[in-house]
Amino acid sequence: MTADPAVTDAQLVARCRAGDQDAWRELVERYSRYVFAIATQAFRLGEHDAEDVFQDVFARIYESLDTLRDDAALRPWLAQVARRHCLDKIRRAPRDQPADEPDAEAPDPDNAIARLDEAMWVHEGMAELPEHCREILDRFFARDESYRNIGDALDLPAGTIASRISRCLVKLRAELEGRNPVPAESGG
């Protein structure tokens, strides 16, 4: 089963509240990478701890969905719940382990979550693009492939790739205009 980007978060929440198990699976599928990324990228938890947080977050969401004040605010609420569970996991970490030197490279969790929100916003906009645009933008930006590699993979001259990327970016910009990225705070 693949998450349907045409189904809004508010519609998904309403279906979950009505007891639709497929909606629960879709909710977890839609946000699993997001919650895991908050744990691993924003809070730098190890894989085992991130998996624990993942389980805790979705159990909490399942138990407390009725407390969500705005069904459309699912993503910020998930981020808030994930942040709390990550901080709890860090607080409960054994104190007898030697402290490492502070990591100057460690990201600020709020900034990392904001970047994850922005990435999800762009991902949702890309889902609305034609397949050929999704493919070329994914290859260039996400996979960091060269024009030559993209051209070879898509059977196009390398010189054509730049203009295709440009046209697809115009389509993405048009798709994203008028949409507002989800604010970082909300929930129940």
C-alpha positions as CSV (number, residue, x, y, z in Angstrom):
1,M,0.0,0.0,0.0
2,T,1.3,3.4,-0.9
3,A,0.3,6.6,0.9
4,D,-2.1,8.7,-1.3
5,P,-0.8,12.3,-1.4
6,A,-4.2,13.5,-2.5
7,V,-5.6,12.5,0.9
8,T,-5.0,15.5,3.3
9,D,-3.8,15.0,6.8
10,A,-7.2,16.2,8.1
11,Q,-9.0,13.5,6.0
12,L,-6.5,10.9,7.2
13,V,-7.1,11.9,10.9
14,A,-10.9,11.8,10.4
15,R,-10.6,8.3,9.0
16,C,-8.3,7.2,11.9
17,R,-10.8,8.6,14.4
18,A,-13.5,6.5,12.7
19,G,-11.5,3.4,13.3
20,D,-10.2,2.9,9.7
21,Q,-7.2,0.6,10.1
22,D,-6.0,1.3,6.5
23,A,-5.9,5.0,7.5
24,W,-3.7,4.2,10.5
25,R,-1.3,2.2,8.2
26,E,-1.3,5.2,5.8
27,L,-0.6,7.6,8.6
28,V,2.4,5.6,9.8
29,E,3.6,5.1,6.2
30,R,3.3,8.8,5.5
31,Y,5.2,9.9,8.6
32,S,7.5,7.1,9.5
33,R,10.6,8.5,7.8
34,Y,9.8,11.9,9.3
35,V,9.6,10.7,12.9
36,F,12.7,8.5,12.4
37,A,14.6,11.5,10.9
38,I,13.7,13.7,13.8
39,A,15.2,11.1,16.2
40,T,18.3,10.4,14.1
41,Q,19.0,13.8,12.5
42,A,17.6,16.4,14.9
43,F,18.5,14.6,18.1
44,R,21.3,12.3,16.9
45,L,19.9,9.2,18.6
46,G,21.4,5.8,17.7
47,E,19.3,3.4,15.6
48,H,18.1,1.4,18.5
49,D,17.0,4.5,20.5
50,A,15.4,6.0,17.4
51,E,13.4,2.8,16.9
52,D,12.2,3.0,20.5
53,V,11.2,6.7,20.0
54,F,9.4,5.7,16.7
55,Q,7.3,3.1,18.5
56,D,6.6,5.4,21.5
57,V,5.5,8.3,19.2
58,F,3.1,6.2,17.1
59,A,1.7,4.5,20.2
60,R,1.1,8.0,21.8
61,I,-0.5,9.2,18.6
62,Y,-2.8,6.2,18.4
63,E,-3.8,6.6,22.1
64,S,-4.2,10.4,22.0
65,L,-5.5,11.3,18.5
66,D,-8.7,12.6,20.0
67,T,-6.7,15.4,21.8
68,L,-5.5,16.9,18.5
69,R,-7.2,20.2,18.3
70,D,-6.7,20.8,14.5
71,D,-6.8,17.7,12.3
72,A,-4.8,19.6,9.6
73,A,-2.0,20.1,12.2
74,L,-1.0,16.4,12.3
75,R,2.6,17.0,11.2
76,P,3.5,19.7,13.7
77,W,1.9,17.6,16.5
78,L,3.9,14.5,15.4
79,A,7.1,16.7,15.5
80,Q,6.2,17.9,19.0
81,V,5.5,14.4,20.3
82,A,8.7,13.1,18.7
83,R,10.7,16.0,20.2
84,R,9.3,15.1,23.7
85,H,10.1,11.4,23.3
86,C,13.6,12.1,22.1
87,L,14.3,14.4,25.0
88,D,12.9,11.8,27.4
89,K,15.1,9.2,25.8
90,I,18.2,11.5,26.2
91,R,17.3,12.2,29.9
92,R,16.9,8.5,30.7
93,A,20.3,7.7,29.1
94,P,22.7,6.1,31.7
95,R,24.6,8.8,33.5
96,D,27.6,6.6,34.2
97,Q,28.8,6.7,30.6
98,P,31.7,9.0,30.0
99,A,30.6,12.2,28.4
100,D,32.0,12.9,25.0
101,E,33.3,16.2,24.0
102,P,30.5,18.5,23.0
103,D,29.8,18.1,19.3
104,A,30.3,21.5,17.6
105,E,28.7,20.0,14.5
106,A,25.5,18.9,16.3
107,P,22.5,20.5,14.7
108,D,20.0,22.5,16.7
109,P,16.9,20.2,16.9
110,D,14.5,23.0,16.1
111,N,16.4,23.9,12.9
112,A,16.7,20.3,12.0
113,I,13.0,19.8,12.4
114,A,12.3,22.9,10.3
115,R,14.5,21.6,7.5
116,L,12.7,18.2,7.7
117,D,9.3,20.1,7.5
118,E,10.5,22.0,4.5
119,A,11.8,18.8,2.8
120,M,8.4,17.2,3.3
121,W,6.6,20.3,1.9
122,V,8.8,20.1,-1.2
123,H,8.3,16.3,-1.4
124,E,4.5,16.8,-1.3
125,G,4.8,19.4,-4.1
126,M,6.9,17.0,-6.2
127,A,4.3,14.3,-5.8
128,E,1.9,16.5,-7.8
129,L,4.4,16.9,-10.8
130,P,4.3,14.7,-13.9
131,E,6.4,11.6,-13.5
132,H,9.2,12.8,-15.9
133,C,9.7,15.9,-13.8
134,R,9.8,13.9,-10.5
135,E,12.4,11.6,-12.1
136,I,14.7,14.3,-13.4
137,L,14.5,16.4,-10.3
138,D,15.0,13.4,-8.0
139,R,18.1,12.3,-10.0
140,F,19.6,15.8,-10.1
141,F,18.9,17.1,-6.6
142,A,18.4,14.0,-4.4
143,R,20.8,11.6,-6.0
144,D,23.3,14.3,-7.1
145,E,23.6,12.7,-10.6
146,S,25.5,14.5,-13.3
147,Y,23.8,15.7,-16.5
148,R,25.6,13.0,-18.4
149,N,24.4,10.2,-16.0
150,I,20.8,11.5,-16.1
151,G,20.9,11.8,-19.9
152,D,22.2,8.2,-20.1
153,A,19.6,6.9,-17.8
154,L,16.7,8.7,-19.5
155,D,18.1,8.3,-23.0
156,L,18.3,12.0,-23.6
157,P,21.3,14.2,-24.7
158,A,23.1,15.6,-21.7
159,G,22.6,19.1,-23.1
160,T,18.8,18.7,-22.8
161,I,19.0,17.9,-19.1
162,A,19.6,21.5,-17.9
163,S,16.5,22.9,-19.8
164,R,14.4,20.0,-18.6
165,I,15.4,20.6,-15.0
166,S,14.7,24.3,-15.4
167,R,11.2,23.7,-16.8
168,C,10.4,21.2,-14.1
169,L,11.6,23.6,-11.4
170,V,9.2,26.2,-12.9
171,K,6.4,23.6,-12.5
172,L,7.4,22.8,-9.0
173,R,7.5,26.5,-8.0
174,A,4.0,26.9,-9.5
175,E,2.8,23.9,-7.5
176,L,4.3,25.3,-4.3
177,E,3.1,28.8,-4.7
178,G,0.1,29.5,-2.6
179,R,0.9,26.6,-0.3
180,N,2.3,27.6,3.1
181,P,4.8,25.3,4.8
182,V,3.2,23.9,8.0
183,P,4.1,26.0,11.1
184,A,6.4,24.3,13.6
185,E,4.1,24.5,16.6
186,S,0.6,23.1,17.2
187,G,-1.1,20.1,18.6
188,G,-2.9,18.9,21.6
